[in-house]
Amino acid sequence: MTAPTVVREQVPAVLLRPCPGKQRKPLVTTADIVNRLTYTEVALATCSAQVEGIRQWSEGAK
């Protein structure tokens, strides 16, 4: 008789990367504000994609 083997699934590493960090550069000009907003929007999109990827992975693992 063969003993059962436990297989533990792991979230893909690409979905576990840290989200982009905060920007600390001072806001001096309007361009600084626009750049910060652009960076923030991209950072949010990156994190949202990771969370969505984890959700999809989790649903597929059922």
PDBQT receptor file of N, H, CA, C and O in Angstrom, charges set to zero:
ATOM      1  N   MET A   1       0.849  -1.178   0.000  1.00  0.00    +0.000 N 
ATOM      2  CA  MET A   1       0.000   0.000   0.000  1.00  0.00    +0.000 C 
ATOM      3  C   MET A   1       0.898   1.246   0.000  1.00  0.00    +0.000 C 
ATOM      4  O   MET A   1       1.895   1.293   0.720  1.00  0.00    +0.000 OA
ATOM      5  N   THR A   2       0.549   2.234  -0.793  1.00  0.00    +0.000 N 
ATOM      6  H   THR A   2      -0.261   2.196  -1.378  1.00  0.00    +0.000 HD
ATOM      7  CA  THR A   2       1.311   3.471  -0.887  1.00  0.00    +0.000 C 
ATOM      8  C   THR A   2       0.708   4.520   0.040  1.00  0.00    +0.000 C 
ATOM      9  O   THR A   2      -0.508   4.707   0.064  1.00  0.00    +0.000 OA
ATOM     10  N   ALA A   3       1.550   5.194   0.791  1.00  0.00    +0.000 N 
ATOM     11  H   ALA A   3       2.538   5.041   0.771  1.00  0.00    +0.000 HD
ATOM     12  CA  ALA A   3       1.079   6.240   1.704  1.00  0.00    +0.000 C 
ATOM     13  C   ALA A   3       0.637   7.451   0.896  1.00  0.00    +0.000 C 
ATOM     14  O   ALA A   3       1.261   7.781  -0.113  1.00  0.00    +0.000 OA
ATOM     15  N   PRO A   4      -0.419   8.109   1.320  1.00  0.00    +0.000 N 
ATOM     16  CA  PRO A   4      -0.871   9.306   0.599  1.00  0.00    +0.000 C 
ATOM     17  C   PRO A   4       0.186  10.413   0.681  1.00  0.00    +0.000 C 
ATOM     18  O   PRO A   4       0.925  10.529   1.659  1.00  0.00    +0.000 OA
ATOM     19  N   THR A   5       0.227  11.204  -0.361  1.00  0.00    +0.000 N 
ATOM     20  H   THR A   5      -0.373  11.110  -1.156  1.00  0.00    +0.000 HD
ATOM     21  CA  THR A   5       1.157  12.328  -0.423  1.00  0.00    +0.000 C 
ATOM     22  C   THR A   5       0.362  13.622  -0.380  1.00  0.00    +0.000 C 
ATOM     23  O   THR A   5      -0.596  13.796  -1.133  1.00  0.00    +0.000 OA
ATOM     24  N   VAL A   6       0.755  14.519   0.492  1.00  0.00    +0.000 N 
ATOM     25  H   VAL A   6       1.533  14.378   1.104  1.00  0.00    +0.000 HD
ATOM     26  CA  VAL A   6       0.092  15.820   0.590  1.00  0.00    +0.000 C 
ATOM     27  C   VAL A   6       0.783  16.782  -0.375  1.00  0.00    +0.000 C 
ATOM     28  O   VAL A   6       1.998  16.974  -0.320  1.00  0.00    +0.000 OA
ATOM     29  N   VAL A   7      -0.007  17.378  -1.252  1.00  0.00    +0.000 N 
ATOM     30  H   VAL A   7      -0.994  17.222  -1.297  1.00  0.00    +0.000 HD
ATOM     31  CA  VAL A   7       0.516  18.365  -2.191  1.00  0.00    +0.000 C 
ATOM     32  C   VAL A   7      -0.073  19.711  -1.803  1.00  0.00    +0.000 C 
ATOM     33  O   VAL A   7      -1.286  19.913  -1.854  1.00  0.00    +0.000 OA
ATOM     34  N   ARG A   8       0.790  20.612  -1.421  1.00  0.00    +0.000 N 
ATOM     35  H   ARG A   8       1.775  20.448  -1.380  1.00  0.00    +0.000 HD
ATOM     36  CA  ARG A   8       0.338  21.950  -1.016  1.00  0.00    +0.000 C 
ATOM     37  C   ARG A   8       0.561  22.919  -2.163  1.00  0.00    +0.000 C 
ATOM     38  O   ARG A   8       1.692  23.154  -2.587  1.00  0.00    +0.000 OA
ATOM     39  N   GLU A   9      -0.533  23.476  -2.657  1.00  0.00    +0.000 N 
ATOM     40  H   GLU A   9      -1.452  23.286  -2.312  1.00  0.00    +0.000 HD
ATOM     41  CA  GLU A   9      -0.416  24.441  -3.749  1.00  0.00    +0.000 C 
ATOM     42  C   GLU A   9       0.112  25.758  -3.216  1.00  0.00    +0.000 C 
ATOM     43  O   GLU A   9      -0.132  26.123  -2.066  1.00  0.00    +0.000 OA
ATOM     44  N   GLN A  10       0.842  26.470  -4.070  1.00  0.00    +0.000 N 
ATOM     45  H   GLN A  10       1.040  26.173  -5.004  1.00  0.00    +0.000 HD
ATOM     46  CA  GLN A  10       1.413  27.750  -3.681  1.00  0.00    +0.000 C 
ATOM     47  C   GLN A  10       0.982  28.809  -4.695  1.00  0.00    +0.000 C 
ATOM     48  O   GLN A  10       0.877  28.548  -5.893  1.00  0.00    +0.000 OA
ATOM     49  N   VAL A  11       0.738  29.997  -4.179  1.00  0.00    +0.000 N 
ATOM     50  H   VAL A  11       0.823  30.209  -3.205  1.00  0.00    +0.000 HD
ATOM     51  CA  VAL A  11       0.413  31.123  -5.049  1.00  0.00    +0.000 C 
ATOM     52  C   VAL A  11       1.632  31.400  -5.934  1.00  0.00    +0.000 C 
ATOM     53  O   VAL A  11       2.755  31.425  -5.430  1.00  0.00    +0.000 OA
ATOM     54  N   PRO A  12       1.437  31.609  -7.245  1.00  0.00    +0.000 N 
ATOM     55  CA  PRO A  12       2.579  31.921  -8.119  1.00  0.00    +0.000 C 
ATOM     56  C   PRO A  12       3.341  33.150  -7.612  1.00  0.00    +0.000 C 
ATOM     57  O   PRO A  12       2.746  34.137  -7.181  1.00  0.00    +0.000 OA
ATOM     58  N   ALA A  13       4.667  33.062  -7.675  1.00  0.00    +0.000 N 
ATOM     59  H   ALA A  13       5.151  32.260  -8.026  1.00  0.00    +0.000 HD
ATOM     60  CA  ALA A  13       5.536  34.121  -7.154  1.00  0.00    +0.000 C 
ATOM     61  C   ALA A  13       5.240  35.489  -7.767  1.00  0.00    +0.000 C 
ATOM     62  O   ALA A  13       5.343  36.508  -7.085  1.00  0.00    +0.000 OA
ATOM     63  N   VAL A  14       4.874  35.519  -9.045  1.00  0.00    +0.000 N 
ATOM     64  H   VAL A  14       4.791  34.692  -9.600  1.00  0.00    +0.000 HD
ATOM     65  CA  VAL A  14       4.607  36.802  -9.706  1.00  0.00    +0.000 C 
ATOM     66  C   VAL A  14       3.449  37.548  -9.032  1.00  0.00    +0.000 C 
ATOM     67  O   VAL A  14       3.364  38.773  -9.115  1.00  0.00    +0.000 OA
ATOM     68  N   LEU A  15       2.563  36.805  -8.368  1.00  0.00    +0.000 N 
ATOM     69  H   LEU A  15       2.632  35.810  -8.301  1.00  0.00    +0.000 HD
ATOM     70  CA  LEU A  15       1.425  37.435  -7.701  1.00  0.00    +0.000 C 
ATOM     71  C   LEU A  15       1.742  37.864  -6.270  1.00  0.00    +0.000 C 
ATOM     72  O   LEU A  15       0.911  38.489  -5.611  1.00  0.00    +0.000 OA
ATOM     73  N   LEU A  16       2.929  37.534  -5.793  1.00  0.00    +0.000 N 
ATOM     74  H   LEU A  16       3.604  37.026  -6.328  1.00  0.00    +0.000 HD
ATOM     75  CA  LEU A  16       3.311  37.867  -4.422  1.00  0.00    +0.000 C 
ATOM     76  C   LEU A  16       4.327  39.001  -4.333  1.00  0.00    +0.000 C 
ATOM     77  O   LEU A  16       4.801  39.326  -3.244  1.00  0.00    +0.000 OA
ATOM     78  N   ARG A  17       4.662  39.603  -5.469  1.00  0.00    +0.000 N 
ATOM     79  H   ARG A  17       4.277  39.339  -6.354  1.00  0.00    +0.000 HD
ATOM     80  CA  ARG A  17       5.603  40.729  -5.438  1.00  0.00    +0.000 C 
ATOM     81  C   ARG A  17       4.993  41.874  -4.639  1.00  0.00    +0.000 C 
ATOM     82  O   ARG A  17       3.782  42.086  -4.702  1.00  0.00    +0.000 OA
ATOM     83  N   PRO A  18       5.801  42.613  -3.893  1.00  0.00    +0.000 N 
ATOM     84  CA  PRO A  18       5.262  43.762  -3.150  1.00  0.00    +0.000 C 
ATOM     85  C   PRO A  18       4.683  44.813  -4.106  1.00  0.00    +0.000 C 
ATOM     86  O   PRO A  18       5.170  44.994  -5.222  1.00  0.00    +0.000 OA
ATOM     87  N   CYS A  19       3.662  45.479  -3.651  1.00  0.00    +0.000 N 
ATOM     88  H   CYS A  19       3.267  45.331  -2.744  1.00  0.00    +0.000 HD
ATOM     89  CA  CYS A  19       3.094  46.575  -4.436  1.00  0.00    +0.000 C 
ATOM     90  C   CYS A  19       4.096  47.735  -4.458  1.00  0.00    +0.000 C 
ATOM     91  O   CYS A  19       4.929  47.854  -3.560  1.00  0.00    +0.000 OA
ATOM     92  N   PRO A  20       4.013  48.584  -5.478  1.00  0.00    +0.000 N 
ATOM     93  CA  PRO A  20       4.930  49.734  -5.544  1.00  0.00    +0.000 C 
ATOM     94  C   PRO A  20       4.823  50.589  -4.283  1.00  0.00    +0.000 C 
ATOM     95  O   PRO A  20       3.739  50.765  -3.726  1.00  0.00    +0.000 OA
ATOM     96  N   GLY A  21       5.954  51.113  -3.848  1.00  0.00    +0.000 N 
ATOM     97  H   GLY A  21       6.834  50.970  -4.300  1.00  0.00    +0.000 HD
ATOM     98  CA  GLY A  21       5.997  51.928  -2.630  1.00  0.00    +0.000 C 
ATOM     99  C   GLY A  21       5.530  53.358  -2.868  1.00  0.00    +0.000 C 
ATOM    100  O   GLY A  21       5.294  53.775  -4.002  1.00  0.00    +0.000 OA
ATOM    101  N   LYS A  22       5.404  54.090  -1.781  1.00  0.00    +0.000 N 
ATOM    102  H   LYS A  22       5.596  53.751  -0.860  1.00  0.00    +0.000 HD
ATOM    103  CA  LYS A  22       5.004  55.495  -1.850  1.00  0.00    +0.000 C 
ATOM    104  C   LYS A  22       6.126  56.331  -2.443  1.00  0.00    +0.000 C 
ATOM    105  O   LYS A  22       7.303  55.986  -2.339  1.00  0.00    +0.000 OA
ATOM    106  N   GLN A  23       5.743  57.417  -3.057  1.00  0.00    +0.000 N 
ATOM    107  H   GLN A  23       4.787  57.696  -3.141  1.00  0.00    +0.000 HD
ATOM    108  CA  GLN A  23       6.734  58.401  -3.501  1.00  0.00    +0.000 C 
ATOM    109  C   GLN A  23       6.812  59.485  -2.436  1.00  0.00    +0.000 C 
ATOM    110  O   GLN A  23       5.789  59.954  -1.936  1.00  0.00    +0.000 OA
ATOM    111  N   ARG A  24       8.035  59.878  -2.093  1.00  0.00    +0.000 N 
ATOM    112  H   ARG A  24       8.866  59.497  -2.499  1.00  0.00    +0.000 HD
ATOM    113  CA  ARG A  24       8.234  60.862  -1.027  1.00  0.00    +0.000 C 
ATOM    114  C   ARG A  24       8.770  62.192  -1.551  1.00  0.00    +0.000 C 
ATOM    115  O   ARG A  24       9.018  63.110  -0.769  1.00  0.00    +0.000 OA
ATOM    116  N   LYS A  25       8.949  62.302  -2.857  1.00  0.00    +0.000 N 
ATOM    117  H   LYS A  25       8.747  61.556  -3.492  1.00  0.00    +0.000 HD
ATOM    118  CA  LYS A  25       9.501  63.522  -3.429  1.00  0.00    +0.000 C 
ATOM    119  C   LYS A  25       8.550  64.701  -3.167  1.00  0.00    +0.000 C 
ATOM    120  O   LYS A  25       7.337  64.544  -3.305  1.00  0.00    +0.000 OA
ATOM    121  N   PRO A  26       9.070  65.861  -2.796  1.00  0.00    +0.000 N 
ATOM    122  CA  PRO A  26       8.184  67.009  -2.536  1.00  0.00    +0.000 C 
ATOM    123  C   PRO A  26       7.451  67.455  -3.802  1.00  0.00    +0.000 C 
ATOM    124  O   PRO A  26       7.971  67.360  -4.914  1.00  0.00    +0.000 OA
ATOM    125  N   LEU A  27       6.255  67.932  -3.599  1.00  0.00    +0.000 N 
ATOM    126  H   LEU A  27       5.833  68.009  -2.695  1.00  0.00    +0.000 HD
ATOM    127  CA  LEU A  27       5.450  68.447  -4.703  1.00  0.00    +0.000 C 
ATOM    128  C   LEU A  27       5.676  69.946  -4.798  1.00  0.00    +0.000 C 
ATOM    129  O   LEU A  27       5.251  70.702  -3.925  1.00  0.00    +0.000 OA
ATOM    130  N   VAL A  28       6.348  70.374  -5.863  1.00  0.00    +0.000 N 
ATOM    131  H   VAL A  28       6.694  69.760  -6.572  1.00  0.00    +0.000 HD
ATOM    132  CA  VAL A  28       6.694  71.782  -6.009  1.00  0.00    +0.000 C 
ATOM    133  C   VAL A  28       5.943  72.414  -7.176  1.00  0.00    +0.000 C 
ATOM    134  O   VAL A  28       5.505  73.562  -7.097  1.00  0.00    +0.000 OA
ATOM    135  N   THR A  29       5.800  71.661  -8.248  1.00  0.00    +0.000 N 
ATOM    136  H   THR A  29       6.156  70.729  -8.312  1.00  0.00    +0.000 HD
ATOM    137  CA  THR A  29       5.157  72.205  -9.446  1.00  0.00    +0.000 C 
ATOM    138  C   THR A  29       3.928  71.394  -9.802  1.00  0.00    +0.000 C 
ATOM    139  O   THR A  29       3.702  70.316  -9.252  1.00  0.00    +0.000 OA
ATOM    140  N   THR A  30       3.146  71.910 -10.712  1.00  0.00    +0.000 N 
ATOM    141  H   THR A  30       3.330  72.786 -11.159  1.00  0.00    +0.000 HD
ATOM    142  CA  THR A  30       1.985  71.175 -11.206  1.00  0.00    +0.000 C 
ATOM    143  C   THR A  30       2.429  69.866 -11.848  1.00  0.00    +0.000 C 
ATOM    144  O   THR A  30       1.740  68.855 -11.717  1.00  0.00    +0.000 OA
ATOM    145  N   ALA A  31       3.564  69.867 -12.535  1.00  0.00    +0.000 N 
ATOM    146  H   ALA A  31       4.124  70.688 -12.642  1.00  0.00    +0.000 HD
ATOM    147  CA  ALA A  31       4.082  68.651 -13.151  1.00  0.00    +0.000 C 
ATOM    148  C   ALA A  31       4.364  67.581 -12.094  1.00  0.00    +0.000 C 
ATOM    149  O   ALA A  31       4.151  66.395 -12.344  1.00  0.00    +0.000 OA
ATOM    150  N   ASP A  32       4.840  67.989 -10.921  1.00  0.00    +0.000 N 
ATOM    151  H   ASP A  32       5.013  68.953 -10.718  1.00  0.00    +0.000 HD
ATOM    152  CA  ASP A  32       5.091  67.041  -9.833  1.00  0.00    +0.000 C 
ATOM    153  C   ASP A  32       3.788  66.355  -9.400  1.00  0.00    +0.000 C 
ATOM    154  O   ASP A  32       3.756  65.153  -9.133  1.00  0.00    +0.000 OA
ATOM    155  N   ILE A  33       2.728  67.148  -9.339  1.00  0.00    +0.000 N 
ATOM    156  H   ILE A  33       2.754  68.124  -9.556  1.00  0.00    +0.000 HD
ATOM    157  CA  ILE A  33       1.421  66.600  -8.945  1.00  0.00    +0.000 C 
ATOM    158  C   ILE A  33       0.919  65.629 -10.008  1.00  0.00    +0.000 C 
ATOM    159  O   ILE A  33       0.421  64.553  -9.677  1.00  0.00    +0.000 OA
ATOM    160  N   VAL A  34       1.042  65.992 -11.261  1.00  0.00    +0.000 N 
ATOM    161  H   VAL A  34       1.446  66.867 -11.530  1.00  0.00    +0.000 HD
ATOM    162  CA  VAL A  34       0.607  65.121 -12.361  1.00  0.00    +0.000 C 
ATOM    163  C   VAL A  34       1.425  63.827 -12.357  1.00  0.00    +0.000 C 
ATOM    164  O   VAL A  34       0.871  62.741 -12.523  1.00  0.00    +0.000 OA
ATOM    165  N   ASN A  35       2.736  63.943 -12.168  1.00  0.00    +0.000 N 
ATOM    166  H   ASN A  35       3.186  64.826 -12.034  1.00  0.00    +0.000 HD
ATOM    167  CA  ASN A  35       3.584  62.755 -12.129  1.00  0.00    +0.000 C 
ATOM    168  C   ASN A  35       3.215  61.846 -10.961  1.00  0.00    +0.000 C 
ATOM    169  O   ASN A  35       3.173  60.624 -11.106  1.00  0.00    +0.000 OA
ATOM    170  N   ARG A  36       2.949  62.448  -9.805  1.00  0.00    +0.000 N 
ATOM    171  H   ARG A  36       2.983  63.440  -9.687  1.00  0.00    +0.000 HD
ATOM    172  CA  ARG A  36       2.563  61.655  -8.630  1.00  0.00    +0.000 C 
ATOM    173  C   ARG A  36       1.246  60.943  -8.888  1.00  0.00    +0.000 C 
ATOM    174  O   ARG A  36       1.096  59.769  -8.549  1.00  0.00    +0.000 OA
ATOM    175  N   LEU A  37       0.294  61.644  -9.482  1.00  0.00    +0.000 N 
ATOM    176  H   LEU A  37       0.416  62.597  -9.757  1.00  0.00    +0.000 HD
ATOM    177  CA  LEU A  37      -0.998  61.030  -9.784  1.00  0.00    +0.000 C 
ATOM    178  C   LEU A  37      -0.833  59.877 -10.768  1.00  0.00    +0.000 C 
ATOM    179  O   LEU A  37      -1.440  58.820 -10.598  1.00  0.00    +0.000 OA
ATOM    180  N   THR A  38      -0.015  60.080 -11.792  1.00  0.00    +0.000 N 
ATOM    181  H   THR A  38       0.478  60.938 -11.930  1.00  0.00    +0.000 HD
ATOM    182  CA  THR A  38       0.229  59.021 -12.771  1.00  0.00    +0.000 C 
ATOM    183  C   THR A  38       0.864  57.810 -12.093  1.00  0.00    +0.000 C 
ATOM    184  O   THR A  38       0.442  56.677 -12.322  1.00  0.00    +0.000 OA
ATOM    185  N   TYR A  39       1.878  58.048 -11.259  1.00  0.00    +0.000 N 
ATOM    186  H   TYR A  39       2.221  58.968 -11.073  1.00  0.00    +0.000 HD
ATOM    187  CA  TYR A  39       2.541  56.964 -10.536  1.00  0.00    +0.000 C 
ATOM    188  C   TYR A  39       1.545  56.217  -9.650  1.00  0.00    +0.000 C 
ATOM    189  O   TYR A  39       1.538  54.987  -9.608  1.00  0.00    +0.000 OA
ATOM    190  N   THR A  40       0.710  56.974  -8.946  1.00  0.00    +0.000 N 
ATOM    191  H   THR A  40       0.716  57.973  -8.981  1.00  0.00    +0.000 HD
ATOM    192  CA  THR A  40      -0.262  56.372  -8.037  1.00  0.00    +0.000 C 
ATOM    193  C   THR A  40      -1.274  55.516  -8.790  1.00  0.00    +0.000 C 
ATOM    194  O   THR A  40      -1.625  54.426  -8.340  1.00  0.00    +0.000 OA
ATOM    195  N   GLU A  41      -1.738  56.006  -9.929  1.00  0.00    +0.000 N 
ATOM    196  H   GLU A  41      -1.453  56.892 -10.294  1.00  0.00    +0.000 HD
ATOM    197  CA  GLU A  41      -2.687  55.237 -10.733  1.00  0.00    +0.000 C 
ATOM    198  C   GLU A  41      -2.068  53.924 -11.213  1.00  0.00    +0.000 C 
ATOM    199  O   GLU A  41      -2.725  52.883 -11.193  1.00  0.00    +0.000 OA
ATOM    200  N   VAL A  42      -0.820  53.971 -11.639  1.00  0.00    +0.000 N 
ATOM    201  H   VAL A  42      -0.287  54.816 -11.655  1.00  0.00    +0.000 HD
ATOM    202  CA  VAL A  42      -0.127  52.757 -12.097  1.00  0.00    +0.000 C 
ATOM    203  C   VAL A  42       0.091  51.799 -10.928  1.00  0.00    +0.000 C 
ATOM    204  O   VAL A  42      -0.092  50.590 -11.075  1.00  0.00    +0.000 OA
ATOM    205  N   ALA A  43       0.478  52.329  -9.777  1.00  0.00    +0.000 N 
ATOM    206  H   ALA A  43       0.626  53.310  -9.658  1.00  0.00    +0.000 HD
ATOM    207  CA  ALA A  43       0.688  51.492  -8.597  1.00  0.00    +0.000 C 
ATOM    208  C   ALA A  43      -0.609  50.798  -8.196  1.00  0.00    +0.000 C 
ATOM    209  O   ALA A  43      -0.598  49.612  -7.866  1.00  0.00    +0.000 OA
ATOM    210  N   LEU A  44      -1.717  51.519  -8.221  1.00  0.00    +0.000 N 
ATOM    211  H   LEU A  44      -1.726  52.483  -8.489  1.00  0.00    +0.000 HD
ATOM    212  CA  LEU A  44      -3.015  50.942  -7.888  1.00  0.00    +0.000 C 
ATOM    213  C   LEU A  44      -3.397  49.860  -8.897  1.00  0.00    +0.000 C 
ATOM    214  O   LEU A  44      -3.894  48.803  -8.510  1.00  0.00    +0.000 OA
ATOM    215  N   ALA A  45      -3.175  50.109 -10.161  1.00  0.00    +0.000 N 
ATOM    216  H   ALA A  45      -2.771  50.968 -10.476  1.00  0.00    +0.000 HD
ATOM    217  CA  ALA A  45      -3.487  49.124 -11.198  1.00  0.00    +0.000 C 
ATOM    218  C   ALA A  45      -2.638  47.864 -11.021  1.00  0.00    +0.000 C 
ATOM    219  O   ALA A  45      -3.125  46.750 -11.217  1.00  0.00    +0.000 OA
ATOM    220  N   THR A  46      -1.370  48.044 -10.650  1.00  0.00    +0.000 N 
ATOM    221  H   THR A  46      -0.975  48.949 -10.490  1.00  0.00    +0.000 HD
ATOM    222  CA  THR A  46      -0.478  46.903 -10.429  1.00  0.00    +0.000 C 
ATOM    223  C   THR A  46      -0.984  46.049  -9.270  1.00  0.00    +0.000 C 
ATOM    224  O   THR A  46      -1.068  44.826  -9.387  1.00  0.00    +0.000 OA
ATOM    225  N   CYS A  47      -1.317  46.682  -8.168  1.00  0.00    +0.000 N 
ATOM    226  H   CYS A  47      -1.249  47.675  -8.072  1.00  0.00    +0.000 HD
ATOM    227  CA  CYS A  47      -1.819  45.946  -7.001  1.00  0.00    +0.000 C 
ATOM    228  C   CYS A  47      -3.163  45.280  -7.308  1.00  0.00    +0.000 C 
ATOM    229  O   CYS A  47      -3.397  44.139  -6.909  1.00  0.00    +0.000 OA
ATOM    230  N   SER A  48      -4.023  45.973  -7.998  1.00  0.00    +0.000 N 
ATOM    231  H   SER A  48      -3.833  46.900  -8.322  1.00  0.00    +0.000 HD
ATOM    232  CA  SER A  48      -5.325  45.404  -8.351  1.00  0.00    +0.000 C 
ATOM    233  C   SER A  48      -5.160  44.171  -9.236  1.00  0.00    +0.000 C 
ATOM    234  O   SER A  48      -5.880  43.186  -9.067  1.00  0.00    +0.000 OA
ATOM    235  N   ALA A  49      -4.221  44.219 -10.173  1.00  0.00    +0.000 N 
ATOM    236  H   ALA A  49      -3.637  45.019 -10.310  1.00  0.00    +0.000 HD
ATOM    237  CA  ALA A  49      -3.970  43.074 -11.046  1.00  0.00    +0.000 C 
ATOM    238  C   ALA A  49      -3.457  41.882 -10.237  1.00  0.00    +0.000 C 
ATOM    239  O   ALA A  49      -3.826  40.740 -10.510  1.00  0.00    +0.000 OA
ATOM    240  N   GLN A  50      -2.613  42.145  -9.247  1.00  0.00    +0.000 N 
ATOM    241  H   GLN A  50      -2.313  43.073  -9.025  1.00  0.00    +0.000 HD
ATOM    242  CA  GLN A  50      -2.112  41.062  -8.410  1.00  0.00    +0.000 C 
ATOM    243  C   GLN A  50      -3.241  40.428  -7.601  1.00  0.00    +0.000 C 
ATOM    244  O   GLN A  50      -3.334  39.203  -7.520  1.00  0.00    +0.000 OA
ATOM    245  N   VAL A  51      -4.090  41.248  -7.008  1.00  0.00    +0.000 N 
ATOM    246  H   VAL A  51      -4.015  42.243  -7.074  1.00  0.00    +0.000 HD
ATOM    247  CA  VAL A  51      -5.207  40.724  -6.216  1.00  0.00    +0.000 C 
ATOM    248  C   VAL A  51      -6.151  39.931  -7.116  1.00  0.00    +0.000 C 
ATOM    249  O   VAL A  51      -6.619  38.862  -6.724  1.00  0.00    +0.000 OA
ATOM    250  N   GLU A  52      -6.430  40.427  -8.293  1.00  0.00    +0.000 N 
ATOM    251  H   GLU A  52      -6.050  41.295  -8.611  1.00  0.00    +0.000 HD
ATOM    252  CA  GLU A  52      -7.294  39.715  -9.238  1.00  0.00    +0.000 C 
ATOM    253  C   GLU A  52      -6.643  38.395  -9.648  1.00  0.00    +0.000 C 
ATOM    254  O   GLU A  52      -7.332  37.381  -9.758  1.00  0.00    +0.000 OA
ATOM    255  N   GLY A  53      -5.334  38.390  -9.875  1.00  0.00    +0.000 N 
ATOM    256  H   GLY A  53      -4.774  39.213  -9.786  1.00  0.00    +0.000 HD
ATOM    257  CA  GLY A  53      -4.629  37.166 -10.231  1.00  0.00    +0.000 C 
ATOM    258  C   GLY A  53      -4.697  36.131  -9.126  1.00  0.00    +0.000 C 
ATOM    259  O   GLY A  53      -4.875  34.943  -9.394  1.00  0.00    +0.000 OA
ATOM    260  N   ILE A  54      -4.557  36.576  -7.881  1.00  0.00    +0.000 N 
ATOM    261  H   ILE A  54      -4.412  37.541  -7.663  1.00  0.00    +0.000 HD
ATOM    262  CA  ILE A  54      -4.654  35.656  -6.742  1.00  0.00    +0.000 C 
ATOM    263  C   ILE A  54      -6.071  35.099  -6.647  1.00  0.00    +0.000 C 
ATOM    264  O   ILE A  54      -6.256  33.911  -6.382  1.00  0.00    +0.000 OA
ATOM    265  N   ARG A  55      -7.060  35.946  -6.862  1.00  0.00    +0.000 N 
ATOM    266  H   ARG A  55      -6.909  36.910  -7.078  1.00  0.00    +0.000 HD
ATOM    267  CA  ARG A  55      -8.458  35.480  -6.821  1.00  0.00    +0.000 C 
ATOM    268  C   ARG A  55      -8.697  34.414  -7.884  1.00  0.00    +0.000 C 
ATOM    269  O   ARG A  55      -9.287  33.371  -7.601  1.00  0.00    +0.000 OA
ATOM    270  N   GLN A  56      -8.241  34.675  -9.107  1.00  0.00    +0.000 N 
ATOM    271  H   GLN A  56      -7.762  35.522  -9.337  1.00  0.00    +0.000 HD
ATOM    272  CA  GLN A  56      -8.421  33.715 -10.194  1.00  0.00    +0.000 C 
ATOM    273  C   GLN A  56      -7.678  32.421  -9.896  1.00  0.00    +0.000 C 
ATOM    274  O   GLN A  56      -8.203  31.333 -10.130  1.00  0.00    +0.000 OA
ATOM    275  N   TRP A  57      -6.451  32.536  -9.377  1.00  0.00    +0.000 N 
ATOM    276  H   TRP A  57      -6.025  33.420  -9.187  1.00  0.00    +0.000 HD
ATOM    277  CA  TRP A  57      -5.671  31.356  -9.037  1.00  0.00    +0.000 C 
ATOM    278  C   TRP A  57      -6.402  30.545  -7.972  1.00  0.00    +0.000 C 
ATOM    279  O   TRP A  57      -6.484  29.320  -8.064  1.00  0.00    +0.000 OA
ATOM    280  N   SER A  58      -6.931  31.232  -6.963  1.00  0.00    +0.000 N 
ATOM    281  H   SER A  58      -6.864  32.227  -6.888  1.00  0.00    +0.000 HD
ATOM    282  CA  SER A  58      -7.628  30.566  -5.868  1.00  0.00    +0.000 C 
ATOM    283  C   SER A  58      -8.874  29.836  -6.371  1.00  0.00    +0.000 C 
ATOM    284  O   SER A  58      -9.151  28.715  -5.945  1.00  0.00    +0.000 OA
ATOM    285  N   GLU A  59      -9.617  30.464  -7.268  1.00  0.00    +0.000 N 
ATOM    286  H   GLU A  59      -9.392  31.375  -7.614  1.00  0.00    +0.000 HD
ATOM    287  CA  GLU A  59     -10.819  29.824  -7.808  1.00  0.00    +0.000 C 
ATOM    288  C   GLU A  59     -10.458  28.612  -8.664  1.00  0.00    +0.000 C 
ATOM    289  O   GLU A  59     -11.195  27.626  -8.684  1.00  0.00    +0.000 OA
ATOM    290  N   GLY A  60      -9.339  28.681  -9.365  1.00  0.00    +0.000 N 
ATOM    291  H   GLY A  60      -8.741  29.482  -9.349  1.00  0.00    +0.000 HD
ATOM    292  CA  GLY A  60      -8.905  27.562 -10.188  1.00  0.00    +0.000 C 
ATOM    293  C   GLY A  60      -8.366  26.408  -9.369  1.00  0.00    +0.000 C 
ATOM    294  O   GLY A  60      -8.318  25.276  -9.850  1.00  0.00    +0.000 OA
ATOM    295  N   ALA A  61      -7.957  26.680  -8.134  1.00  0.00    +0.000 N 
ATOM    296  H   ALA A  61      -7.995  27.600  -7.743  1.00  0.00    +0.000 HD
ATOM    297  CA  ALA A  61      -7.370  25.646  -7.287  1.00  0.00    +0.000 C 
ATOM    298  C   ALA A  61      -8.431  24.818  -6.570  1.00  0.00    +0.000 C 
ATOM    299  O   ALA A  61      -8.098  23.840  -5.902  1.00  0.00    +0.000 OA
ATOM    300  N   LYS A  62      -9.685  25.188  -6.694  1.00  0.00    +0.000 N 
ATOM    301  H   LYS A  62      -9.956  25.983  -7.236  1.00  0.00    +0.000 HD
ATOM    302  CA  LYS A  62     -10.774  24.462  -6.005  1.00  0.00    +0.000 C 
ATOM    303  C   LYS A  62     -11.035  23.124  -6.649  1.00  0.00    +0.000 C 
ATOM    304  O   LYS A  62     -11.912  22.385  -6.202  1.00  0.00    +0.000 OA
TER     305      LYS A  62
